[in-house]
Amino acid sequence: MPMNVYIAHQDRVVVETHDVKPSSLRGGNEKPIKADAPIIEYRRQREALKEQV
């Protein structure tokens, strides 16, 4: 447990100082495969939520 706290503290600095850049969530040449199904579903749900706002 103490090591987890130590690592989380290190990660916190990275997360808090990260410069977030907007993304269209779509790559121009993407060719999704079956393993990408969760990503595709996430994008579908995200777009649906954005339309509600």
PDB file of N, CA, C and O in Angstrom:
ATOM      1  N   MET A   1       0.816  -1.200   0.000  1.00  0.00           N
ATOM      2  CA  MET A   1       0.000   0.000   0.000  1.00  0.00           C
ATOM      3  C   MET A   1       0.866   1.272   0.000  1.00  0.00           C
ATOM      4  O   MET A   1       0.588   2.180  -0.783  1.00  0.00           O
ATOM      5  N   PRO A   2       1.886   1.370   0.834  1.00  0.00           N
ATOM      6  CA  PRO A   2       2.687   2.602   0.805  1.00  0.00           C
ATOM      7  C   PRO A   2       3.304   2.872  -0.575  1.00  0.00           C
ATOM      8  O   PRO A   2       3.415   4.025  -0.991  1.00  0.00           O
ATOM      9  N   MET A   3       3.702   1.810  -1.279  1.00  0.00           N
ATOM     10  CA  MET A   3       4.289   2.000  -2.603  1.00  0.00           C
ATOM     11  C   MET A   3       3.240   2.528  -3.581  1.00  0.00           C
ATOM     12  O   MET A   3       3.560   3.354  -4.436  1.00  0.00           O
ATOM     13  N   ASN A   4       1.992   2.067  -3.469  1.00  0.00           N
ATOM     14  CA  ASN A   4       0.919   2.564  -4.324  1.00  0.00           C
ATOM     15  C   ASN A   4       0.697   4.060  -4.114  1.00  0.00           C
ATOM     16  O   ASN A   4       0.495   4.803  -5.075  1.00  0.00           O
ATOM     17  N   VAL A   5       0.736   4.493  -2.873  1.00  0.00           N
ATOM     18  CA  VAL A   5       0.569   5.911  -2.556  1.00  0.00           C
ATOM     19  C   VAL A   5       1.719   6.716  -3.151  1.00  0.00           C
ATOM     20  O   VAL A   5       1.509   7.797  -3.701  1.00  0.00           O
ATOM     21  N   TYR A   6       2.927   6.186  -3.039  1.00  0.00           N
ATOM     22  CA  TYR A   6       4.113   6.845  -3.581  1.00  0.00           C
ATOM     23  C   TYR A   6       3.986   7.005  -5.101  1.00  0.00           C
ATOM     24  O   TYR A   6       4.232   8.084  -5.641  1.00  0.00           O
ATOM     25  N   ILE A   7       3.603   5.935  -5.777  1.00  0.00           N
ATOM     26  CA  ILE A   7       3.459   5.966  -7.236  1.00  0.00           C
ATOM     27  C   ILE A   7       2.321   6.897  -7.641  1.00  0.00           C
ATOM     28  O   ILE A   7       2.463   7.662  -8.595  1.00  0.00           O
ATOM     29  N   ALA A   8       1.200   6.845  -6.935  1.00  0.00           N
ATOM     30  CA  ALA A   8       0.066   7.723  -7.237  1.00  0.00           C
ATOM     31  C   ALA A   8       0.478   9.184  -7.100  1.00  0.00           C
ATOM     32  O   ALA A   8       0.054  10.028  -7.889  1.00  0.00           O
ATOM     33  N   HIS A   9       1.297   9.481  -6.104  1.00  0.00           N
ATOM     34  CA  HIS A   9       1.767  10.858  -5.911  1.00  0.00           C
ATOM     35  C   HIS A   9       2.614  11.301  -7.101  1.00  0.00           C
ATOM     36  O   HIS A   9       2.500  12.441  -7.552  1.00  0.00           O
ATOM     37  N   GLN A  10       3.457  10.413  -7.610  1.00  0.00           N
ATOM     38  CA  GLN A  10       4.268  10.736  -8.779  1.00  0.00           C
ATOM     39  C   GLN A  10       3.376  10.976 -10.001  1.00  0.00           C
ATOM     40  O   GLN A  10       3.597  11.923 -10.755  1.00  0.00           O
ATOM     41  N   ASP A  11       2.391  10.137 -10.190  1.00  0.00           N
ATOM     42  CA  ASP A  11       1.481  10.271 -11.330  1.00  0.00           C
ATOM     43  C   ASP A  11       0.662  11.548 -11.246  1.00  0.00           C
ATOM     44  O   ASP A  11       0.335  12.141 -12.274  1.00  0.00           O
ATOM     45  N   ARG A  12       0.334  11.971 -10.061  1.00  0.00           N
ATOM     46  CA  ARG A  12      -0.501  13.148  -9.870  1.00  0.00           C
ATOM     47  C   ARG A  12       0.140  14.380 -10.509  1.00  0.00           C
ATOM     48  O   ARG A  12      -0.543  15.179 -11.151  1.00  0.00           O
ATOM     49  N   VAL A  13       1.431  14.527 -10.332  1.00  0.00           N
ATOM     50  CA  VAL A  13       2.137  15.664 -10.911  1.00  0.00           C
ATOM     51  C   VAL A  13       1.993  15.659 -12.435  1.00  0.00           C
ATOM     52  O   VAL A  13       1.745  16.702 -13.041  1.00  0.00           O
ATOM     53  N   VAL A  14       2.146  14.508 -13.040  1.00  0.00           N
ATOM     54  CA  VAL A  14       2.027  14.396 -14.502  1.00  0.00           C
ATOM     55  C   VAL A  14       0.606  14.743 -14.946  1.00  0.00           C
ATOM     56  O   VAL A  14       0.425  15.503 -15.898  1.00  0.00           O
ATOM     57  N   VAL A  15      -0.391  14.200 -14.270  1.00  0.00           N
ATOM     58  CA  VAL A  15      -1.790  14.434 -14.652  1.00  0.00           C
ATOM     59  C   VAL A  15      -2.167  15.902 -14.482  1.00  0.00           C
ATOM     60  O   VAL A  15      -2.840  16.474 -15.340  1.00  0.00           O
ATOM     61  N   GLU A  16      -1.739  16.508 -13.389  1.00  0.00           N
ATOM     62  CA  GLU A  16      -2.116  17.895 -13.124  1.00  0.00           C
ATOM     63  C   GLU A  16      -1.408  18.883 -14.038  1.00  0.00           C
ATOM     64  O   GLU A  16      -1.911  19.988 -14.239  1.00  0.00           O
ATOM     65  N   THR A  17      -0.272  18.528 -14.589  1.00  0.00           N
ATOM     66  CA  THR A  17       0.472  19.451 -15.447  1.00  0.00           C
ATOM     67  C   THR A  17       0.308  19.123 -16.930  1.00  0.00           C
ATOM     68  O   THR A  17       0.892  19.798 -17.778  1.00  0.00           O
ATOM     69  N   HIS A  18      -0.466  18.113 -17.246  1.00  0.00           N
ATOM     70  CA  HIS A  18      -0.666  17.695 -18.634  1.00  0.00           C
ATOM     71  C   HIS A  18      -1.501  18.722 -19.375  1.00  0.00           C
ATOM     72  O   HIS A  18      -2.535  19.169 -18.880  1.00  0.00           O
ATOM     73  N   ASP A  19      -1.049  19.094 -20.564  1.00  0.00           N
ATOM     74  CA  ASP A  19      -1.775  20.049 -21.392  1.00  0.00           C
ATOM     75  C   ASP A  19      -2.721  19.273 -22.303  1.00  0.00           C
ATOM     76  O   ASP A  19      -2.281  18.634 -23.259  1.00  0.00           O
ATOM     77  N   VAL A  20      -4.007  19.329 -22.012  1.00  0.00           N
ATOM     78  CA  VAL A  20      -5.003  18.585 -22.773  1.00  0.00           C
ATOM     79  C   VAL A  20      -5.289  19.308 -24.081  1.00  0.00           C
ATOM     80  O   VAL A  20      -5.533  20.514 -24.105  1.00  0.00           O
ATOM     81  N   LYS A  21      -5.252  18.554 -25.152  1.00  0.00           N
ATOM     82  CA  LYS A  21      -5.547  19.116 -26.462  1.00  0.00           C
ATOM     83  C   LYS A  21      -6.808  18.446 -26.998  1.00  0.00           C
ATOM     84  O   LYS A  21      -6.954  17.228 -26.895  1.00  0.00           O
ATOM     85  N   PRO A  22      -7.716  19.228 -27.565  1.00  0.00           N
ATOM     86  CA  PRO A  22      -8.943  18.641 -28.103  1.00  0.00           C
ATOM     87  C   PRO A  22      -8.639  17.621 -29.198  1.00  0.00           C
ATOM     88  O   PRO A  22      -7.667  17.750 -29.943  1.00  0.00           O
ATOM     89  N   SER A  23      -9.475  16.631 -29.272  1.00  0.00           N
ATOM     90  CA  SER A  23      -9.306  15.591 -30.273  1.00  0.00           C
ATOM     91  C   SER A  23     -10.645  15.326 -30.939  1.00  0.00           C
ATOM     92  O   SER A  23     -11.699  15.389 -30.308  1.00  0.00           O
ATOM     93  N   SER A  24     -10.578  15.033 -32.211  1.00  0.00           N
ATOM     94  CA  SER A  24     -11.809  14.710 -32.915  1.00  0.00           C
ATOM     95  C   SER A  24     -12.208  13.258 -32.654  1.00  0.00           C
ATOM     96  O   SER A  24     -13.301  12.833 -33.029  1.00  0.00           O
ATOM     97  N   LEU A  25     -11.323  12.504 -32.014  1.00  0.00           N
ATOM     98  CA  LEU A  25     -11.518  11.080 -31.724  1.00  0.00           C
ATOM     99  C   LEU A  25     -11.607  10.243 -32.991  1.00  0.00           C
ATOM    100  O   LEU A  25     -11.984   9.072 -32.940  1.00  0.00           O
ATOM    101  N   ARG A  26     -11.273  10.818 -34.088  1.00  0.00           N
ATOM    102  CA  ARG A  26     -11.299  10.075 -35.342  1.00  0.00           C
ATOM    103  C   ARG A  26      -9.973  10.282 -36.060  1.00  0.00           C
ATOM    104  O   ARG A  26      -9.563  11.412 -36.323  1.00  0.00           O
ATOM    105  N   GLY A  27      -9.325   9.202 -36.365  1.00  0.00           N
ATOM    106  CA  GLY A  27      -8.109   9.293 -37.162  1.00  0.00           C
ATOM    107  C   GLY A  27      -8.486   9.201 -38.625  1.00  0.00           C
ATOM    108  O   GLY A  27      -9.430   8.495 -38.978  1.00  0.00           O
ATOM    109  N   GLY A  28      -7.785   9.882 -39.454  1.00  0.00           N
ATOM    110  CA  GLY A  28      -8.122   9.906 -40.866  1.00  0.00           C
ATOM    111  C   GLY A  28      -8.047   8.542 -41.526  1.00  0.00           C
ATOM    112  O   GLY A  28      -8.877   8.220 -42.377  1.00  0.00           O
ATOM    113  N   ASN A  29      -7.079   7.746 -41.153  1.00  0.00           N
ATOM    114  CA  ASN A  29      -6.883   6.462 -41.818  1.00  0.00           C
ATOM    115  C   ASN A  29      -7.157   5.277 -40.895  1.00  0.00           C
ATOM    116  O   ASN A  29      -6.547   4.219 -41.050  1.00  0.00           O
ATOM    117  N   GLU A  30      -8.054   5.443 -39.954  1.00  0.00           N
ATOM    118  CA  GLU A  30      -8.348   4.346 -39.029  1.00  0.00           C
ATOM    119  C   GLU A  30      -9.009   3.187 -39.753  1.00  0.00           C
ATOM    120  O   GLU A  30      -9.875   3.376 -40.608  1.00  0.00           O
ATOM    121  N   LYS A  31      -8.589   2.005 -39.399  1.00  0.00           N
ATOM    122  CA  LYS A  31      -9.229   0.787 -39.882  1.00  0.00           C
ATOM    123  C   LYS A  31      -9.462  -0.094 -38.650  1.00  0.00           C
ATOM    124  O   LYS A  31      -8.648  -0.962 -38.336  1.00  0.00           O
ATOM    125  N   PRO A  32     -10.585   0.138 -37.956  1.00  0.00           N
ATOM    126  CA  PRO A  32     -10.834  -0.600 -36.723  1.00  0.00           C
ATOM    127  C   PRO A  32     -10.969  -2.099 -36.974  1.00  0.00           C
ATOM    128  O   PRO A  32     -11.445  -2.543 -38.018  1.00  0.00           O
ATOM    129  N   ILE A  33     -10.532  -2.851 -35.979  1.00  0.00           N
ATOM    130  CA  ILE A  33     -10.668  -4.304 -36.016  1.00  0.00           C
ATOM    131  C   ILE A  33     -11.604  -4.719 -34.886  1.00  0.00           C
ATOM    132  O   ILE A  33     -12.027  -3.880 -34.090  1.00  0.00           O
ATOM    133  N   LYS A  34     -11.925  -5.995 -34.813  1.00  0.00           N
ATOM    134  CA  LYS A  34     -12.890  -6.483 -33.821  1.00  0.00           C
ATOM    135  C   LYS A  34     -12.499  -6.078 -32.396  1.00  0.00           C
ATOM    136  O   LYS A  34     -13.366  -5.768 -31.580  1.00  0.00           O
ATOM    137  N   ALA A  35     -11.213  -6.081 -32.102  1.00  0.00           N
ATOM    138  CA  ALA A  35     -10.752  -5.728 -30.752  1.00  0.00           C
ATOM    139  C   ALA A  35     -11.010  -4.268 -30.418  1.00  0.00           C
ATOM    140  O   ALA A  35     -10.937  -3.888 -29.249  1.00  0.00           O
ATOM    141  N   ASP A  36     -11.312  -3.435 -31.416  1.00  0.00           N
ATOM    142  CA  ASP A  36     -11.582  -2.015 -31.198  1.00  0.00           C
ATOM    143  C   ASP A  36     -13.041  -1.746 -30.828  1.00  0.00           C
ATOM    144  O   ASP A  36     -13.422  -0.587 -30.661  1.00  0.00           O
ATOM    145  N   ALA A  37     -13.848  -2.768 -30.698  1.00  0.00           N
ATOM    146  CA  ALA A  37     -15.280  -2.584 -30.411  1.00  0.00           C
ATOM    147  C   ALA A  37     -15.539  -1.698 -29.195  1.00  0.00           C
ATOM    148  O   ALA A  37     -16.421  -0.842 -29.267  1.00  0.00           O
ATOM    149  N   PRO A  38     -14.811  -1.856 -28.069  1.00  0.00           N
ATOM    150  CA  PRO A  38     -15.065  -0.962 -26.929  1.00  0.00           C
ATOM    151  C   PRO A  38     -14.772   0.506 -27.248  1.00  0.00           C
ATOM    152  O   PRO A  38     -15.470   1.396 -26.762  1.00  0.00           O
ATOM    153  N   ILE A  39     -13.758   0.758 -28.052  1.00  0.00           N
ATOM    154  CA  ILE A  39     -13.421   2.129 -28.430  1.00  0.00           C
ATOM    155  C   ILE A  39     -14.523   2.716 -29.310  1.00  0.00           C
ATOM    156  O   ILE A  39     -14.923   3.867 -29.136  1.00  0.00           O
ATOM    157  N   ILE A  40     -14.997   1.929 -30.235  1.00  0.00           N
ATOM    158  CA  ILE A  40     -16.071   2.385 -31.127  1.00  0.00           C
ATOM    159  C   ILE A  40     -17.337   2.674 -30.333  1.00  0.00           C
ATOM    160  O   ILE A  40     -18.009   3.676 -30.578  1.00  0.00           O
ATOM    161  N   GLU A  41     -17.664   1.805 -29.385  1.00  0.00           N
ATOM    162  CA  GLU A  41     -18.854   2.014 -28.546  1.00  0.00           C
ATOM    163  C   GLU A  41     -18.698   3.263 -27.687  1.00  0.00           C
ATOM    164  O   GLU A  41     -19.648   4.029 -27.526  1.00  0.00           O
ATOM    165  N   TYR A  42     -17.508   3.469 -27.137  1.00  0.00           N
ATOM    166  CA  TYR A  42     -17.248   4.673 -26.343  1.00  0.00           C
ATOM    167  C   TYR A  42     -17.493   5.926 -27.194  1.00  0.00           C
ATOM    168  O   TYR A  42     -18.155   6.865 -26.752  1.00  0.00           O
ATOM    169  N   ARG A  43     -16.963   5.928 -28.393  1.00  0.00           N
ATOM    170  CA  ARG A  43     -17.133   7.078 -29.280  1.00  0.00           C
ATOM    171  C   ARG A  43     -18.599   7.305 -29.621  1.00  0.00           C
ATOM    172  O   ARG A  43     -19.061   8.445 -29.668  1.00  0.00           O
ATOM    173  N   ARG A  44     -19.332   6.215 -29.860  1.00  0.00           N
ATOM    174  CA  ARG A  44     -20.751   6.336 -30.189  1.00  0.00           C
ATOM    175  C   ARG A  44     -21.516   6.966 -29.028  1.00  0.00           C
ATOM    176  O   ARG A  44     -22.319   7.877 -29.229  1.00  0.00           O
ATOM    177  N   GLN A  45     -21.266   6.480 -27.820  1.00  0.00           N
ATOM    178  CA  GLN A  45     -21.957   7.010 -26.649  1.00  0.00           C
ATOM    179  C   GLN A  45     -21.546   8.447 -26.364  1.00  0.00           C
ATOM    180  O   GLN A  45     -22.374   9.264 -25.963  1.00  0.00           O
ATOM    181  N   ARG A  46     -20.278   8.756 -26.570  1.00  0.00           N
ATOM    182  CA  ARG A  46     -19.804  10.117 -26.349  1.00  0.00           C
ATOM    183  C   ARG A  46     -20.482  11.091 -27.302  1.00  0.00           C
ATOM    184  O   ARG A  46     -20.903  12.175 -26.896  1.00  0.00           O
ATOM    185  N   GLU A  47     -20.587  10.707 -28.554  1.00  0.00           N
ATOM    186  CA  GLU A  47     -21.260  11.566 -29.538  1.00  0.00           C
ATOM    187  C   GLU A  47     -22.726  11.761 -29.171  1.00  0.00           C
ATOM    188  O   GLU A  47     -23.256  12.863 -29.308  1.00  0.00           O
ATOM    189  N   ALA A  48     -23.386  10.705 -28.708  1.00  0.00           N
ATOM    190  CA  ALA A  48     -24.788  10.811 -28.307  1.00  0.00           C
ATOM    191  C   ALA A  48     -24.945  11.790 -27.146  1.00  0.00           C
ATOM    192  O   ALA A  48     -25.886  12.583 -27.125  1.00  0.00           O
ATOM    193  N   LEU A  49     -24.030  11.738 -26.183  1.00  0.00           N
ATOM    194  CA  LEU A  49     -24.093  12.651 -25.051  1.00  0.00           C
ATOM    195  C   LEU A  49     -23.829  14.097 -25.484  1.00  0.00           C
ATOM    196  O   LEU A  49     -24.457  15.028 -24.980  1.00  0.00           O
ATOM    197  N   LYS A  50     -22.904  14.272 -26.413  1.00  0.00           N
ATOM    198  CA  LYS A  50     -22.607  15.627 -26.895  1.00  0.00           C
ATOM    199  C   LYS A  50     -23.822  16.231 -27.593  1.00  0.00           C
ATOM    200  O   LYS A  50     -24.045  17.438 -27.504  1.00  0.00           O
ATOM    201  N   GLU A  51     -24.598  15.421 -28.275  1.00  0.00           N
ATOM    202  CA  GLU A  51     -25.785  15.906 -28.973  1.00  0.00           C
ATOM    203  C   GLU A  51     -26.884  16.333 -27.999  1.00  0.00           C
ATOM    204  O   GLU A  51     -27.733  17.152 -28.350  1.00  0.00           O
ATOM    205  N   GLN A  52     -26.878  15.790 -26.786  1.00  0.00           N
ATOM    206  CA  GLN A  52     -27.881  16.116 -25.783  1.00  0.00           C
ATOM    207  C   GLN A  52     -27.643  17.486 -25.172  1.00  0.00           C
ATOM    208  O   GLN A  52     -28.564  18.083 -24.615  1.00  0.00           O
ATOM    209  N   VAL A  53     -26.438  17.984 -25.265  1.00  0.00           N
ATOM    210  CA  VAL A  53     -26.094  19.255 -24.622  1.00  0.00           C
ATOM    211  C   VAL A  53     -26.476  20.427 -25.449  1.00  0.00           C
ATOM    212  O   VAL A  53     -26.252  21.568 -25.043  1.00  0.00           O
TER     213      VAL A  53
END
